[in-house]
Amino acid sequence: MNTSYAVYTRAKAKYGKRLKEKDYKALLNCESVPDVMSYLKSNTHYINAFGEANERGMRRGLFESLLRQYQINEFDTLCRYELSVGEDISAYVAHKTEISEIIRILTMLNSREKRQYNFTVPAHIAKKTSIDLNALAKVETFEQFLEAVKKTRYSALLSKYNSQEYKQIPITEIESELYSRLYIELYKAIDKSGNSDEKSELKGFLDTIIDYRNFLNIIRLKKYYDADAKTVKSHLIPFGNLKPESIDAMCNAETAQQVYDIMAETRVGKLIDKVDYDNLDELEMKVKYKKARHNMYYSDSPSTVMISYIILCEIELHNLICLTEGARYRVDNSVIELLLIY
């Protein structure tokens, strides 16, 4: 067995242990965060996710942090297992983890909600990171946040948002810029690889994801920030399959409905009718799920399978967070079930 095939089969084996419909049905009936934790420990691959943590009195913030920690450890085992495809993937995981943690902290600052924050990056992936997550854990103001990232690659980008003109931190704009950098680095790594078929497949997959992220960012920037076409275009990720004229038309559209109608007429926009969603915020994630799940069954590319597996794990984490929120606030099961993607 060659090494690339080894990591390919290992990722697929891990995917085979994902939460199934029966698990989600059982989790929907859990009445508290400890109940959710108990089920995961007893019946799923999350058996080792919680260490010595006690179920009784488990708080949502710590529970979510433990799940995130488990997930990053799972990614790390794949990256360390196969260095021939794992080095670039571990850099991607590290960069994406940094972005996720930045957005989490900024969201907490905007909402003024104090959550328990606890996160440690495995040593293999930590070599690729530039942020001191322990410093982030102590942040209570945006000024403290800027100090925590002062010596990182994000400092210049984030510092420009430290202005009194913002009533709240413009997370949508910051997220767009951060993900632009992520994909620029990822595409450079892909271009360095030798197999043209693998490069084409992986780029095609990522381009579709980027098209939908850009589409939704255009709508958000127009709807929530009343941004003009030039500003909107400056915050888009510079990749994807959408033609420049389609991008221009959406950026110049006056309403969200016009943006939607333009997207629906494009080739990549035809996917909209093939995805069952209740609101636009779900659309990007459901497109990612549909494409990544297809790759897990039909792709022969180790890199495509690994990135698809990472995306599907993130969606599973999204599901678990929805379930714990639902259990905590006693939300009706029918409402929570609509938010689950599987």
N, C-alpha and C positions, 0 to 999 in steps of 0.2 A: 504493500500500500504506500503510494507516495504521500509526502507530507501535506500537500495542498488538499488531496482527497481526504486525508485524515481530519483536518479541521472542518472540511465541508460536511462530513458525516457526523462529526461531534456537534456542530451547530444544529444540524437537523435532529439529532437525538435529544438535545436540550429542548428544542421546539416541541418535540413529541410529548414532553412533560408539562406543556402549558395547561392553564386552567381550561376545563371543558365546560360544556353547557350545564352538566349536572352540578359542577362546582359553583357556577354563578347562581343557579337556582337555590342551592343551599345557602350561599352567602347572602342572598337577598332576604332570607328569613332570619338572619342574625339581627339581634336587637341592640347590640352595643359593639364598641371597638374590641373589647376583650373577647366577645363571641366570635368576631371575624378572625382575630388572631388565633383563637383556639382551633377553629376549623382549618385554617391554613397550616398550622403546625401538625395537625393530626391526619390530614387527608391530601396534602399537595406537596409539590417540590419545595415549598417554603419552610419545610420542617426545620432547617438549620438557620433560618433568617433572623431569628430573634434572640439567639444566644441564651443568656441567663435571665433575660428580661421577664418580669412577672406579668402574667396576663391581668391579674387583679389591679384595677386602677390605671391600666395602660392609657396614656393620653394620646390624642390624635397626632400631635406634632412629633412625638417620639416614635410612634408607630410608623408614620410616613417616612421619617429619617431612616429607620431600620430597614424598611423596604427598599429605599433608594440605595442604602449601603449594600444590601444583598445583591441588588441588580448590578451595581458597578463591579462587585466581586465576581459575579458570573461572567461579565464581559472580560474581566481581567484574565480569567482562566483560559478563555479562548485565545486572547492575544498572546499570552505567554506560551501557550501550547504550540503555536505555529508562528514562528518569527518571520517566515518568508512572506506571509500576508498580514501578520499581526502587528508589525511595527507601525505601518501607516494607519492601520485600523485603531491601534492604541492611541495614536496621536489624535485621530478623529474623536475617539471616545473621550479623551482628556479635554479636548477643546469644547466638545458638546456639553460635557459635564460642567465645565466652567461657566458656559453660557446659561445653562439651566439654573445653576446656583445664583448667578448674578440676577437673573430674572426673578427668582424666588425671593431674594433679599429686597429687591426694588419693589416688588408687589407688597411685601410686608411693610415696607416703609410708607408706601402710598396709603395702605389701609390702616396704618398705625396699629396693626395687630401684632402682638408679641407672641411668637411661637417658639417652642423648644427647638433649637437648631443643633444638630449633631451629625457630622459627616466626616469621613476619613477616606481618602483615595488610596487604593492599594499601591504598593511601592513601584511596581512595573509601570503603572499609568501615571503615578505621581511624578516620575521623571519627565513627563511631557507637560506638566502643569506649571503655571506661573503664579497662581493665586494661593495665598495662605488662607485656607478655609477656616482655620481656628480663629484668625483675625476677623473673618466675615461673621463668625458666630457671635461676636461681641458688638456688632454694629447696631446702633439705635438711631442714627441720623444720616442724612445723605453726605454730610461733611465727613463723618467717620467712615462711611463707605468709600468715599474717594481716597481717604488716607490709606485704607486697607488695600486698595488696588493701585496705589501710587507707583509702585515699581514693577508693574505688570504691563503686558502688551495692550491692555485695555485702557490705560490711564488717560491718554490724550483724547480718545473717543468719548469716554465717559465724562471727563472734566468739562467739556463744552456745554453739557447740560446743567451745570451748576449755576443757574441764573434765576433771578427773581421773577423773570417773565413767565416761568412755569409754575402754575398753581399746584400741579402734581407732576411727578416725574413722568416724562413721555415714554412709557415703556414700549409702546408699539414701534416708535422710531428707533429706540435703542436696540430692540430685539432685531429689527430689520438689518441694522448695520452690523450687529454681531454675527448674524447668520450669513451675511454677505462675506464676511471674512472667513467664516468656517468653510463655506463652499469653495471659495477661491483656493484655500489651502488644500482641500480635498481633491479638487479637480487637478491641481498641480501634481498631487501624489498619483492620481489615476493616470495622468499623461506619462509619468515615469515608467509605468508598467509596460511589459513587452507584448502582451497578447491583445491584438487589435479587436478580436471578437469580444473578449471580456470587457475591454474599455468601452466599446460601443454599447454593450448591454447595460453596464453599470451607469454610464452617463445617461442613457435613455430613461432608466428608472429614476435617477435623481432629477433629471430635467422635468419630468412630469410632476414630481413633488414640488419643485421650485415654481413651476407654472401656477400651481394652485396656491402656494404661499404668497406669490406676488399678486395674484388675483384678489385674494382676501385682504392683503395689505393695502391695495388700492382702495378697496371699499372702506376699510377702517380709517385710513388717513383722510379720506374725503368726509366720512360720516362724523368722526369724532374730533377731527382737527381742522376741518374745512380747508385742507391743504390744496394749493394750486397744482397744476400739472407738472411744473418744473420740480417742485418740492417732492411730490409723489414719486416721480421717476427717479429722483436722486436716492430714494430709500428702497429701491427694488434690488433684488439679488440679480447680478449680471449674468445669469445663465437661464436655460430653459428652451422649450420648443416654440413658444409663442413668437409670431413674426413681429418685427419692430412696429409695423403699421397697426397691429392689433393692440400692442402695448400703448402706443401713442393715443389710439382712439379711447382706450379705457382711462388713461390718465387725463384726457381732456373731457371725458363725460361729465355731465352735470349732476347726475343722480346715481345712487347705488344700483337702481334697477337698470339703468342704461349700461353700467359696467357689466352687470350680470348678462344682459342680452347680447353684448358684444362677445363676451367669453363663450357663451352658449353656441355661438356661430362658428367658433374656431374648431380645428380638428381635435385638439386636446380637450376642448370644452365639451365634446360629445360624451365624455365620461360622466358628466353631471347627471345625465338621464339614466346611467347604469348604477348609480349609487343611491341607496336609500338613506336620506338624512332629513332631520327635522328643522335645522337651521344652518346658516352658512358657517357658523363656528365649528360645526361638526364635519363639514365637507372635506376640509384638508386632511383631517385625521382618518376619515373613512376611505379617501382615495389612497392614502399611504397604506392603510391596512389591506385594501384590496390588491394593490400592486405587490406589496411585500409578501403577503400570503401566497400569491401566485408564484413568486420567486422561490419560496421555500419548497414548493412541489416540483417546479419545472426548470429552475436554473441549474446549470452545471458550473457556474463560476463561484469559487470560494469567497471572493470579496463581495459579490452581490448577495450571496447567501448570508454572510456575516452581517452586513449592514441591514439586510432585511430582518434578520433575527433581532438585532438591536432595536429596530423600529417597533417590531411586534412586542418586545419586552416592555418598551416604553408605553405602548398602548395598554398592555395588561396592567401596568402600574396605574395608569389613568383610571382603569376600571376599578381597581381596588380602592383608590382614593374616593371615587364616586360612591362606592359601597359603604366605606367607613363614614363619609359625610352623611349619607342617607340614614345609617344606623344611629349616628349621634343625634341627628335632628329629627328622627322619627318621620322621615319623608316616606310617602306611600311607595310601595314596591313598584307599582306601574310607572311612576315617574322616574325612579332610578334606573329601571330596566331600559328605558328609552335612551339613557346616556351611555350604556355599555356597548362596546364595540368588540364583537367576537363572532 
